[in-house]
Amino acid sequence: MELRGKNALVTGSGIRLGRAIALALGEAGCNLALHYNSSVESVIQVKSDIEKMGRKARVFQQDLEDTSNVQDLMTRVCEEFGHIDILINNAGIYPPGPGKAATPEKINRVFNINLFSPWLLISAFASQLPKDAQGKVINISDGKIFQYGTDHFSYRVTKHAINTITAMFALELAPKITVNAIAPGTMLPLQGYEHANLQVVADRQIPLRRIGNPEIVAQNVLHILSQDFMTGHVIRVDGGEFL
Ligand SMILES: NC(=O)c1ccc[n+]([C@@H]2O[C@H](COP(=O)([O-])OP(=O)(O)OC[C@H]3O[C@@H](n4cnc5c(N)ncnc54)[C@H](OP(=O)(O)O)[C@@H]3O)[C@@H](O)[C@H]2O)c1
């Protein structure tokens, strides 16, 4: 896909990976619908950075925990942009805890934000795409789920499901829309642990002996968007950590 002049919606675009993806899309010539939930100051800075590149950028606040808001988000984006060509499902939460501690009530939140809202956004995206347009969806998954673990039970379940719906929607939405996912490895410390020394993690468990960064994920987004004959794949970007 030629990116210049295309309209892209990135969820969770104010900070960290979502911010880097939005800025890279702006550099590549896209106009940006910048979704955020609480990071208002950061997303306004991203908007300003993208406008300085000569692109259109608008911000859209929406709490994706309430899945009844999803169609409204897409409607507001389309009112502003006409339609969107690219959807990046990046927003997510990472609650800790094993399966024994989980209850359906407790895990509703992570399911709504990490799985149901991205799924509903893909449906809404497919419905708004003009008849003759080509569309691209990229879901941000997680490389760690390729090794089973007992931590972050509900998060892991949602990311497994994201990989599954990536393949299923790739089949359902072909030939107009490609649907792929990126499974990042260790990219950034958790929020609140910014001073953690991740090089220790890299030396111990990453074959390429370094951690990633948001820009590496953004480069892979651009790469996938440049590919028109690839759909249904989950690309691992993890330095070999979860092989
Ligand atoms: N960081 C890593 O090393 C890493 C590794 C593997 C996978 N990932 C995946 O990459 C994606 C981004 O992770 P990150 O570490 O960059 O971000 P993060 O620090 O986990 O931030 C979460 C993002 O999701 C948004 N969000 C959270 N709750 C929301 C809600 N209720 N409604 C709408 N949006 C909400 C936040 O928006 P606001 O800030 O505006 O509230 C923020 O942009 C996630 O899907 C994550 O699972 C990250």
The ligand as an SDF file (V2000), in Angstrom:
LIG
                    3D

 48 52  0  0  0  0  0  0  0  0999 V2000
    5.9530   -2.3460   26.1140 N   0  0  0  0  0  0  0  0  0  0  0  0
    6.3250   -3.5680   25.7640 C   0  0  0  0  0  0  0  0  0  0  0  0
    7.4810   -3.9660   26.0050 O   0  0  0  0  0  0  0  0  0  0  0  0
    5.3260   -4.4980   25.0980 C   0  0  0  0  0  0  0  0  0  0  0  0
    5.7230   -5.8140   24.8340 C   0  0  0  0  0  0  0  0  0  0  0  0
    4.8320   -6.6690   24.1950 C   0  0  0  0  0  0  0  0  0  0  0  0
    3.5760   -6.2310   23.8340 C   0  0  0  0  0  0  0  0  0  0  0  0
    3.1970   -4.9490   24.1110 N   0  0  0  0  0  0  0  0  0  0  0  0
    1.8490   -4.5190   23.6910 C   0  0  0  0  0  0  0  0  0  0  0  0
    1.9700   -3.2830   23.0160 O   0  0  0  0  0  0  0  0  0  0  0  0
    0.8160   -2.4660   23.2400 C   0  0  0  0  0  0  0  0  0  0  0  0
    1.2370   -1.1130   23.8010 C   0  0  0  0  0  0  0  0  0  0  0  0
    1.9660   -1.3420   25.0030 O   0  0  0  0  0  0  0  0  0  0  0  0
    2.7790   -0.1630   25.6950 P   0  0  0  0  0  0  0  0  0  0  0  0
    3.6900   -0.8110   26.6770 O   0  0  0  0  0  0  0  0  0  0  0  0
    3.3050    0.7530   24.6830 O   0  0  0  0  0  0  0  0  0  0  0  0
    1.5880    0.6410   26.3660 O   0  0  0  0  0  0  0  0  0  0  0  0
    1.1420    0.7550   27.8930 P   0  0  0  0  0  0  0  0  0  0  0  0
    2.1440    1.4580   28.6770 O   0  0  0  0  0  0  0  0  0  0  0  0
    0.7310   -0.5970   28.3670 O   0  0  0  0  0  0  0  0  0  0  0  0
   -0.1010    1.7200   27.6730 O   0  0  0  0  0  0  0  0  0  0  0  0
   -1.3110    1.2290   27.3360 C   0  0  0  0  0  0  0  0  0  0  0  0
   -1.9420    1.9930   26.1880 C   0  0  0  0  0  0  0  0  0  0  0  0
   -3.2870    1.5170   26.1070 O   0  0  0  0  0  0  0  0  0  0  0  0
   -4.1840    2.5870   26.3280 C   0  0  0  0  0  0  0  0  0  0  0  0
   -5.2730    2.1740   27.2270 N   0  0  0  0  0  0  0  0  0  0  0  0
   -5.1360    1.6090   28.4710 C   0  0  0  0  0  0  0  0  0  0  0  0
   -6.3720    1.4530   29.0210 N   0  0  0  0  0  0  0  0  0  0  0  0
   -7.2640    1.9190   28.1170 C   0  0  0  0  0  0  0  0  0  0  0  0
   -8.6830    2.0460   28.1050 C   0  0  0  0  0  0  0  0  0  0  0  0
   -9.4470    1.6800   29.1610 N   0  0  0  0  0  0  0  0  0  0  0  0
   -9.2810    2.5710   27.0080 N   0  0  0  0  0  0  0  0  0  0  0  0
   -8.5310    2.9650   25.9580 C   0  0  0  0  0  0  0  0  0  0  0  0
   -7.1910    2.8920   25.8990 N   0  0  0  0  0  0  0  0  0  0  0  0
   -6.5580    2.3800   26.9700 C   0  0  0  0  0  0  0  0  0  0  0  0
   -3.3900    3.6860   27.0030 C   0  0  0  0  0  0  0  0  0  0  0  0
   -3.9770    4.9390   26.6860 O   0  0  0  0  0  0  0  0  0  0  0  0
   -3.8270    6.2200   27.6850 P   0  0  0  0  0  0  0  0  0  0  0  0
   -2.3670    6.2620   28.0800 O   0  0  0  0  0  0  0  0  0  0  0  0
   -4.2670    7.3560   26.8490 O   0  0  0  0  0  0  0  0  0  0  0  0
   -4.7420    5.9600   28.8460 O   0  0  0  0  0  0  0  0  0  0  0  0
   -1.9950    3.4780   26.4360 C   0  0  0  0  0  0  0  0  0  0  0  0
   -1.8510    4.1660   25.2110 O   0  0  0  0  0  0  0  0  0  0  0  0
   -0.0890   -3.2380   24.1930 C   0  0  0  0  0  0  0  0  0  0  0  0
   -1.0870   -3.9090   23.4450 O   0  0  0  0  0  0  0  0  0  0  0  0
    0.8770   -4.2530   24.8300 C   0  0  0  0  0  0  0  0  0  0  0  0
    0.2290   -5.4320   25.2520 O   0  0  0  0  0  0  0  0  0  0  0  0
    4.0430   -4.0690   24.7300 C   0  0  0  0  0  0  0  0  0  0  0  0
  1  2  1  0
  2  3  2  0
  2  4  1  0
  4  5  1  0
  4 48  2  0
  5  6  2  0
  6  7  1  0
  7  8  2  0
  8  9  1  0
  8 48  1  0
  9 10  1  0
  9 46  1  0
 10 11  1  0
 11 12  1  0
 11 44  1  0
 12 13  1  0
 13 14  1  0
 14 15  2  0
 14 16  1  0
 14 17  1  0
 17 18  1  0
 18 19  2  0
 18 20  1  0
 18 21  1  0
 21 22  1  0
 22 23  1  0
 23 24  1  0
 23 42  1  0
 24 25  1  0
 25 26  1  0
 25 36  1  0
 26 27  1  0
 26 35  1  0
 27 28  2  0
 28 29  1  0
 29 30  1  0
 29 35  2  0
 30 31  1  0
 30 32  2  0
 32 33  1  0
 33 34  2  0
 34 35  1  0
 36 37  1  0
 36 42  1  0
 37 38  1  0
 38 39  2  0
 38 40  1  0
 38 41  1  0
 42 43  1  0
 44 45  1  0
 44 46  1  0
 46 47  1  0
M  CHG  2   8   1  16  -1
M  END
$$$$
